[in-house]
Amino acid sequence: EVLGALTELRQEGKIRIAGCSNETCWGVMKSLWTAEKHNVTRYETVQNNFSVMNRRCENELAQVCRREGVSLLAYSPLGGGVLTGKYNDGIPADGRFAAYVDGPPRQRMMAARFLNDRTVETTRRLGEIARDLDVPLPALALAWSKQHDFVASTIVGATSVAQLNESLVASDLVLSEETLDRIDEIEKAIPNPMTEDGLRRL
């Protein structure tokens, strides 16, 4: 039904392509199979959380994207702001998660998912690499994300011009194999720093 409705919208010129969000590998493949079987519009892109501290897409979804011609639109490439480094010394009053930590259960769960000892330590170590390269930490994180061949684009948010300018450095930044290896070493030392299952239980 969903793909049928999207097909009608595309035929009417109201959408150009269709995509899904927060979908599993199985869900993407099921949708592609359904689209082929019923000759309806298929998903061309999947919008999932993907960052240097949440690399799960590399394990399975990346293969689906490559082999089936589906692009990843990565959201939260800065880990909800954690990968800017502003949470390294605690939660600032103007930080996104300042209200979350004392909020309703879902917000507290989200804060714990993005902001914990493992994500902060990952960010600190990435900060050392950024300093060695003389680039802003957000630019390093964004460059890492966009350098994957299955990533079409990344969704970036900023609350100030200064933040935006730091992120824009990533547009021309290409990370060397040596730098990518250093980032991989952090992942080996602190695998999957973001928790994954908490929100699904609420």
C-alpha positions in Angstrom: 0.0 0.0 0.0 2.8 2.4 0.9 4.7 1.8 -2.3 1.5 2.0 -4.3 0.7 5.4 -2.8 4.2 6.6 -3.6 3.9 5.3 -7.1 0.8 7.4 -7.6 2.5 10.5 -6.1 5.5 10.0 -8.5 3.2 9.6 -11.5 1.5 12.9 -10.5 4.8 14.6 -10.3 4.5 15.3 -6.6 7.7 13.4 -5.7 10.8 12.6 -7.7 12.1 9.6 -5.8 11.0 7.6 -2.7 13.0 6.7 0.4 12.6 5.2 3.8 14.1 6.0 7.2 15.3 4.0 10.2 14.9 0.8 8.2 16.7 -2.5 8.7 18.5 -4.5 6.0 15.6 -6.9 5.9 13.1 -4.1 5.6 14.9 -2.5 2.7 15.3 -5.8 0.9 11.6 -6.7 1.5 10.6 -3.3 0.0 12.8 -3.8 -3.0 11.4 -7.3 -3.6 7.8 -6.0 -3.3 8.5 -3.1 -5.7 9.9 -5.5 -8.3 7.1 -8.1 -7.9 4.3 -5.5 -8.1 6.0 -3.1 -10.5 5.7 -0.1 -8.2 8.1 2.6 -7.2 11.0 1.4 -5.1 13.0 3.1 -2.4 16.1 4.8 -3.9 17.5 5.9 -0.6 17.4 5.0 3.1 17.9 7.6 5.8 19.6 6.0 8.8 21.7 7.1 11.7 25.3 6.8 10.7 28.4 8.4 12.2 31.9 7.6 13.4 30.4 6.6 16.7 27.5 4.6 15.2 29.0 2.5 12.4 26.5 -0.3 12.3 25.5 0.5 8.7 28.9 -0.7 7.6 28.2 -4.2 8.6 25.2 -5.1 6.5 23.2 -2.2 5.2 26.2 -1.0 3.2 26.2 -4.2 1.1 22.5 -3.8 0.4 23.1 -0.2 -0.7 26.0 -1.1 -3.0 24.5 -4.2 -4.6 20.9 -2.9 -4.9 21.7 0.7 -5.9 20.2 2.3 -2.8 22.0 5.3 -1.4 22.3 6.1 2.3 21.3 9.5 3.5 23.2 9.7 6.8 21.5 11.6 9.6 23.1 12.6 12.9 26.7 12.4 11.5 27.8 14.5 14.4 26.2 12.2 16.9 23.6 14.6 18.1 26.3 17.2 18.7 28.5 14.9 20.8 31.1 14.7 18.0 31.6 18.5 18.2 33.4 17.9 21.5 31.2 20.2 23.5 30.2 17.4 25.9 33.7 16.4 26.7 33.8 18.2 30.0 30.1 17.7 31.0 26.8 18.8 29.7 26.7 22.6 28.9 23.5 24.4 29.7 22.9 25.2 26.1 23.5 21.7 24.9 20.8 19.6 23.2 20.9 17.0 25.9 20.8 19.3 28.9 17.0 19.0 29.1 16.9 15.4 28.0 18.8 14.0 30.9 16.0 15.1 33.3 13.2 14.7 30.8 10.6 12.0 30.1 11.8 8.3 29.8 12.2 8.5 26.0 14.4 11.6 26.2 16.5 10.2 29.0 17.0 7.0 27.0 18.0 9.0 23.9 20.5 11.1 25.9 22.1 7.9 27.4 22.3 6.5 23.9 24.2 9.4 22.4 26.0 10.7 25.5 27.8 8.1 27.7 31.4 7.4 28.8 32.1 5.5 25.6 30.9 8.1 23.2 32.7 10.9 25.1 36.0 8.9 25.1 35.6 8.2 21.4 35.1 11.9 20.8 38.2 12.8 22.8 40.4 10.4 20.8 38.9 11.7 17.5 39.8 15.2 18.8 43.4 14.2 18.9 43.3 13.2 15.2 41.5 16.4 14.3 44.2 18.5 16.1 47.0 16.6 14.2 45.3 17.4 10.9 44.6 21.0 12.0 40.9 20.7 11.2 37.7 21.2 13.3 36.5 18.0 14.9 33.0 18.3 13.2 34.8 18.5 9.8 36.7 15.3 10.6 33.5 13.4 11.6 31.6 14.7 8.5 34.4 13.9 6.1 34.6 10.3 7.5 30.9 9.9 6.9 30.8 11.3 3.4 33.8 9.3 2.3 31.9 6.0 2.3 30.9 5.0 -1.2 27.4 4.1 -0.2 26.7 7.5 1.3 24.9 10.0 -1.0 24.8 12.9 1.4 24.7 13.7 5.1 22.2 15.8 7.0 23.9 18.5 9.0 22.4 20.9 11.5 23.9 24.0 13.0 22.7 26.6 15.6 25.2 29.2 14.6 27.3 30.4 11.7 30.4 29.3 13.4 29.1 25.8 13.7 28.2 25.8 10.0 31.6 27.1 9.0 33.3 24.3 10.9 31.1 21.7 9.2 31.7 23.2 5.7 35.4 22.5 6.1 34.4 18.8 5.4 33.3 19.6 1.9 36.9 19.7 0.6 38.4 17.4 3.2 39.5 13.9 2.0 40.9 11.7 4.8 44.1 9.7 4.0 44.3 5.9 4.5 46.5 6.6 7.5 43.9 8.8 9.1 41.1 6.2 8.4 43.3 3.6 10.0 43.7 5.7 13.1 39.9 6.1 13.3 39.5 2.4 12.8 41.8 1.8 15.8 39.5 3.8 18.0 36.6 1.7 16.9 38.5 -1.5 17.7 39.3 -0.1 21.2 35.7 1.2 21.8 33.4 -0.8 19.6 29.8 0.5 19.1 30.0 3.3 21.6 26.3 4.2 21.0 23.7 1.9 22.5 21.1 0.8 20.1 18.2 -1.1 21.7 16.9 1.2 24.3 14.5 3.3 22.2 12.8 0.2 20.7 11.6 -0.9 24.1 9.7 2.3 24.8 
